């Protein structure tokens, strides 16, 4: 499992906490923090993982109705997937 590094760990746990964060009354802080760490730390060889981790914080922010911030962070994952 040579691919399992800090970025992968944060991505996996961020994706898992994403669904919980969407539940009413739950905080998105842990999911957002972990997904952003994954996005920032994934190497160039893991562009797909970086893009997938990059879209979910924007989704959480939009779900919380902070649209201006969501729009500002959505560009990197869109660029990554072409």
N, C-alpha and C positions, 0 to 999 in steps of 0.2 A: 504494500500500500504506500508506495513512494509518493503518490500524489496527495496523501492526507497530511496537510500542513496546517498552520494556523489559519490561513485564509479558508481552507476547506472546512475546518471545524466551525469557524464563525458562520460560514455560509450554510452549513447543515443545520446548526442550531438556530440561525436566523430564519431559515425557511420553516422550521418546525414551530417557532414562536410567532411567525407571521399569522397563522390561522387563529391562534389564541388572541392575538392583538386585535383582530377584527370583531371579537365578541363584545357586546355592549358592556361598558364600564371598565374595560381592560386598557392598560397602558400599552402604547406601541414602542416605548423607549428601548426595551431590551432587543426587540426584533430589529428596529431601525439601527441601533448601535452595532449589532452583530453583522447585519447585512452591509452596512457601510464599511466596516472593517474588512469584510470579505472582498468587497468591490475594490477597495484601495490596495489590498495585499495580493490579489490573484495575479500571477505572472502573465506575461503576454501569451504564453502557450495555452492559457485557460480563458480565452476571450469569451467563450460561451458562458462559462460559469460566472465570469465578471458581469456580463450583460444581464444574466438572470438575477443575480444578486442586486444589481443596480436598479432594476425596475420595481422591485417590491417596496423600497422605502417611499418612492413616489406614490405608489398605490395606497400605502398607509396614510400618508399625508393627505392625499385626496379624500380618503374615507373620513378623515377628521376635518374636512372642509377647509384646509389650509392650501387652497389652490395655487396661490402665487408661488409659494415655496415648492410645491410639487412640480410646477411647470419649469422652475429654474433648475431642478436636478434631473429632469427626465432626458435631457439632451445626450448625456454620455452614453446611457444604455442604448438609446436609439442609434447613435453613431456606431456603437459596437456591433450591432446586428445588421447594419447596412441598410 
